[in-house]
Amino acid sequence: MFGLNIDIGIDLGTASVLVFVKGKGIVLMEPSVVAINKDTGSIIAVGEEARRMLGRTPGNIVAIRPLRDGVIADYDVTERMLRYFITKACGKSFFFKPRVMVCIPSGVTGVEERAVRQAALQAGARQAYLIEEPLAAALGAGLEIAEASGSMVVDIGGGTTDIAVLSLGGIVCSKSLRVGGDKFDESIVRYIRKEHSLMIGERTAEELKIRIGTAYPSGRKGEEFAEIRGRDLVTGLPKTIRVSAMETFRAMQENIEAVVSGVKEVLERTPPELAADIMNKGIVMTGGGSLLNGLDTLIAKETKLPVHVAEEAISCVALGTGLALGMLNYLQKNTILSKKVM
């Protein structure tokens, strides 16, 4: 049973939504997918059930992802999805509206910020606060962000990669890239279509990326292969092919290089004292994209810095949003954050 004050932290991601409830931890982790009946406008399924429908729906049902590149692409559907998740996390008949903290990419505009806050309020929040993803990721990863010491976080989500250097509870310099797990999947789809004349779906591409995908092929012992099925673009018939780990690297290379360049750019803008701290502590990677095989090794090689993948990489941002609700006074007093956390 919940007390009078319910505090919820939401990692509103392009690929998945994680919900943290104070006193309970992460209670929900589901894909950001909604299945809608086009004729009536009614929601048929949300989350995992809707994800299973992607690419497999009849004409009158459409499975959509209402968030693209870390921001709201379909406001109405996002609001309904948020309402569903808040209700699911709190129980069907929550009497007291919860306080909700939602994370946003560090590069969003004022309009996008208002859209997220408004969607949370419309979905049933008593008060809605926003926190930038790198800050939430750092909190969730257990970094001491309040100290006068530099920490660097690289958060690779489904739609965005947020890179930031933090000190004294605020972001000193940051960069947000519209590159993430989804872009990796899309590049694999394009590569397979171009090189093998085979049409595959994004779900198949994601499974291939998880199984044998690599960002640093030279350090692997023996070549790994995986079989994938799709539609032959020449004959139009179903076909099975073997794909190598090296091919996944070639497919994702451009996006991987964009992430590495972003990390280098933020390091170049980092004040010397903070750069010295980062040399000692290293770079912390969070988000599902940080689990891509060899990506931490590649960043370590390119930056000559130690790189650590956080223990709970996928849930760091959600944990951080929950922790941020417990330190609202500190965050709001902090001049660097007063514009962002409201």
Stockholm file with secondary structure:
# STOCKHOLM 1.0

chainA/1-342         MFGLNIDIGIDLGTASVLVFVKGKGIVLMEPSVVAINKDTGSIIAVGEEARRMLGRTPGNIVAIRPLRDGVIADYDVTERMLRYFITKACGKSFFFKPRVMVCIPSGVTGVEERAVRQAALQAGARQAYLIEEPLAAALGAGLEIAEASGSMVVDIGGGTTDIAVLSLGGIVCSKSLRVGGDKFDESIVRYIRKEHSLMIGERTAEELKIRIGTAYPSGRKGEEFAEIRGRDLVTGLPKTIRVSAMETFRAMQENIEAVVSGVKEVLERTPPELAADIMNKGIVMTGGGSLLNGLDTLIAKETKLPVHVAEEAISCVALGTGLALGMLNYLQKNTILSKKVM
#=GR chainA/1-342 SS CCCSCCEEEEEECSSEEEEEETTTEEEEEEESCEEEETTTCCEEEETHHHHTTTTCCCTTEEEECSEETTEESCHHHHHHHHHHHHHHHHCTTCSSCCEEEEEECTTCCHHHHHHHHHHHHHTTCSEEEEEEHHHHHHHHTTCCTTSSSCEEEEEECSSCEEEEEEETTEEEEEEEESCSHHHHHHHHHHHHHHHHCEECCHHHHHHHHHHHCBSCGGGCSSCCEEEEEEEETTTCSEEEEEEEHHHHHHHHHHHHHHHHHHHHHHHHTSCHHHHHHHHHHCEEEESGGGGSBTHHHHHHHHHTSCEEECTTTTTHHHHHHHHHHTTHHHHHHSTTTTTTCC
#=GC SS_cons         CCCSCCEEEEEECSSEEEEEETTTEEEEEEESCEEEETTTCCEEEETHHHHTTTTCCCTTEEEECSEETTEESCHHHHHHHHHHHHHHHHCTTCSSCCEEEEEECTTCCHHHHHHHHHHHHHTTCSEEEEEEHHHHHHHHTTCCTTSSSCEEEEEECSSCEEEEEEETTEEEEEEEESCSHHHHHHHHHHHHHHHHCEECCHHHHHHHHHHHCBSCGGGCSSCCEEEEEEEETTTCSEEEEEEEHHHHHHHHHHHHHHHHHHHHHHHHTSCHHHHHHHHHHCEEEESGGGGSBTHHHHHHHHHTSCEEECTTTTTHHHHHHHHHHTTHHHHHHSTTTTTTCC
//
